[in-house]
Every structure is written in C-alpha cells, then in structure tokens.
Amino acid sequence: MSQPNEDQLPLGPWDAGALATLEAWDRSWADACRTMSTDPWSGKVLPLRMVELVCVATSVACTTLDGAATRRHMRAALAAGASRDELMTIVKMATVMAIHSCSLGAPILLEEAAAAGAALPSHPATPTPACDAMKRLGQWNQAWDPFFALDPAWTDAFMATGAGIYSAGVFTAKETELLSIAFDVSFRHMYAPGTRRHIHGALAAGASVAEIMEVLKLCVAQGVAASNLGVAILAEELARPAHGG
C-alpha cells in the first residue's frame, strides 16, 4: 500500500495560508515539521474528537488566548462530533486554571510575610461550604491551603465556581484528566505540580501511557503557532514597497 504524500496529510495545528507560504520558501523543513506536528491526527491513539478537544484546551487557555487556533480547533472538534457542552466545559476549565497564580504565589507570600514579620489579614469566621464539600469528598488539594488561609471566603467563592465544572459529568474521568494534563503541561504554562497530579489521575482513571504521551505530543504541535504567526507577518513585511518587494 502506498504511503500518503505530504499534500494528503491533515493540517492539524497549521494555518493553511502560512503553511503554503512556508512550503514555497523551505519545502524540506515545512514537510518535516508538518509530518511531526500532525502525527496525532492519525487516529492511531486518540480519536479525532479528543485530539481536537485537547487542541481547543491548549489554544483557549487563559495562558494562551490564541483566537485563530481556538476557532480552527473548535470548528474541527464540532465536525468530529464534539458537543457544545463539551466545548463550553473546556472554556470554563481554561478560565479557572488561573488559580495557579495563587497556587504559586500564596505559599511564597506566606513565607515572605513570616520572614518580614508582616501580620496576616484577619477574617471573621465565615462558612465555606464549597471547600468543606470538597474536603469531605477527598477532592481537596493541599496546594490550596495557603490561599485558603489568606482568604477563606474568596477561596470558597472560587471553589464554588470550579467544582461544578468537574462534577457535571460532561467528560469521563479519563477525558477530564487528559484535558487537565494539556492545560498544565502546555509550553505556555508548564505547571509541574498539576501535571504530575493529573498524570497520576489519568493513569488511575484508565488512561494508557500512549494516550498521555499523545497529549504531550499535541502540546508540542501547538508550537506551530509560531510559524502560523511569524510566516504570515514576514510575508507581509517582505511585500512592503519599502522593502523593495
């Protein structure tokens, strides 16, 4: 059986116009990069729906906010059978991942405040039902203790926002963990504690090592965003009269 030629490969993370320009300028490198970056679209490990959902996650994440890629992968995910609720859940997950600012900063704040002899804020006793519920269910993450200590009422408001996303049952436990890995391991975020926790969770939920590796490969594929952006801009600048084009 003959192998597909480069023109039959999927676009995956590529913008068609940027890829065509790159192929005209440097066909050898373009072919090599396209072959590498589109490998997860083969369907050999993850279904196409899940491939595109992971790409939506890495594109719409609050650490990325790549509008063109988000639209491209949402469109492809819908074509592959994803639902509005699935895509909306990913948008919600992409929003609340900003809590890692507190996961990183709150422990440092507590350490530096202690070293400086600075007084911590005092808070009146207030109910924290969302936090209490997560602790009862065994879903509390000790990384949240520092910002809970600094502002328990706000932490409870955040947990009320985030908890419903993961308890809605839109995704299976395995899918949720795979998407969470993508958010945390993305080269635009690289949040190691969350990556380890969600890889552990994915394996416990039945994910294979190959499936997790496929998510990592999809995150690498998003590096193509540099070519999508840079090639288009370079082509425009070369065409400017001032350049002599």
N, C-alpha and C positions, 0 to 999 in steps of 0.2 A: 504493500500500500504506500502510495506516495505521501510525503510529508507536506503539510500546508506551507505555502510560501509566505513571505512577510506580509504581503497585501491581504492575506486571509486571516492574519492574527487579529484578535479583538483590540479595540482601542484602550480598554481598561481605564487607567487614570489620565490618558492623554487627551489634550485638545487637538482635534483633527487638523486645524489650520497650523498650529505650532509644529505638530509632527511632520506635516508635509514640507514646511519650510526647513526644518532640521534635516529631513531626508535629502533635500536638494543641496544643502550645504555640506553634510557629512553623513552620507548614507551608511557607511560602515558602523559608526558609533550609534547612529539612530536605530539601526537594525538590532544591534547587540542590546541596547538599553530597552527597546520595545520587547524583545524576547524575554529578557529578565523580568521586567516590570509587569508584564501581562500573564505570567505563568499561573497565578492563582485563578485566572478566569478559565482555565482548562476544565474546571468542574471535577477534577480527579479527587479532591479532598473535601472542599466545602461546596455546597450548592450555590448556584449563581445568586440566588436571593440573598444568602448570607454574606457572600463576597461584597455585594453592593451595599448591604446594610453596614458592614464594617467600614466601607469607604465613606458612607454618609457620616458615620460617627467621627472619623478622623478629620473630615472636611468641615463639619458644622461645629465641632468642639469649640468651647469658648477660648481655647488657646490657639485656635487656627482661624476660624471665621473666613473660610475661602468660599465666597459666594458662587463662583462659577463651578467649582468642583462639587459643591453641595447640590446645586441644581442638576448637574450632569448625573451624579450618582443617585439622587432621588428619582429622577426620571427612569434610570436603568433599573432601580430597585422595584419601582411600581410595575415596570414591564416584566420583571422576573417573578411577580406575584406578591410582593410586599404590600401590606395594608397601610392605610392612613394612620391607624392606631400604632402600628409598629414604628413608623417614621416619626410620629409625634412623640412617642416614648423616647426615641433616641435624641430628639431635640431637648426634651426635659432632662435626660441624663447629661447631655452636653452643657446644659445650663448649671446644674448643681455641682458639676465637677470642680467648680471654682472654690469649693470648700477646701481644696488643698492649699489655698493661701493661708487658711487658719491651721491646717494640719502641720504646715511648715513653720509658720510664724508664731503661733501661740506658745509652743514649748520654748522657743528662743526668747520670747517676751518674758515668760515666767523666770527663766534663768537669768536674764539680764536685769530684770527688776529686783530679783533677790540679791544679785551682786551689787546693785546700786543702792540697795536699801529702800527702794521705792515701795510705797504702800499699794497693795492691790485694791481694786474697786470693791466696795461692799454692795451687796444686793439683798433686798428684802426677800424673805422666804416666799417663793412663788411656785405654783405647781408646774411640773414639767412632764405632762402625760405622754408626749411623743417619745421622749428619751426613756421614760420609765417602761413604756411598752417594748421598746427595742431591747432594753436590758432584760426584761422578762423572757423575751423570745430568743435570747442569746445572740442577738444581732448587733450588739453594741461593740464598737471598735475602740480599743483603749487609746488610739491616736486622737480620739475626740475628747478625752478627759481634760486636756489643758484648756481648750476654749470653752468647755462646759464650766470649768472652774472660774474662768474670767467673766463669762456672761451666760448664765444658765437659761435665762428667758429667751435670749436671742437664739441660743443653740437649739432650744426646743422648737422655736418657730422654724428654724432650718430643717430640723428632723421631720417636722410635720409636712414640709414641702417635699423632702426627698423620699420619705418612707413609702408614700403611696405609689411612687413610680415603680418601685421594685416589688411591691406586693400586689400589683394589679393583674399579674398573670398574663401579660401580653406576650412575653417571651418565656421560653423554658428556662430552667435554672442554668443549663449549659449555655444557651444563647446569651443570657444576661452576663455570664462570666466572660464569655469570649468578647463581647462588646466592651465590657469594662476593661479587659486587658488592652484592647485597642486604644481606648481613651488614655490609659495611664502610660503605656509603653511608647506611644507616638513620639517621634523625634522632636515634636514641638512641646512636649510635656515631660516625658522621661521621669515619671514619679515612681521611684523604685519600691517603696513600701506597698503601694496599691498594686503594682504589677505582680509582686510576689504573692500578695493575698489573693488576687483574682486568678492567678495561675493555679494556686493551691485549690481554690474553689472550683475552677473549671475541671481539674482532674477528678475532684471528688464528685462532681456532677456528671461524670462520664465522658468528658472530652478526651480525645486521644492526643498524644504528643504531636502527631502530624497536624491535627486541626489547630492546635495552639501555634505551632510553627507557621501555619498558613496565615494566621492573623498577624504574626510578626512580619511575614513577607509582604502582606498588604500594607502594613505601615511603612515599610521600606519603599514600596511602589509609590507612595504619596510624595516621595522626593521628586517625582516627575513634575510636580507643581513648579519647581524652579525653572525647568525647561519651558513649560507652558507660559510662564510669565516672561522669562528672560528672552526667549527666542522671538516672541511677538514684539517686544519693545525694541530689541536690536534691529529687527526688520524695519520697523517704523523709522528708527533713527538713521539707518543706512539710506532710507529713501528720501530723507530730507534734502532739499536743494543745497543747504549749507554744507552738507557732507560731500556734495558733488555727485550724488547718486542720480 
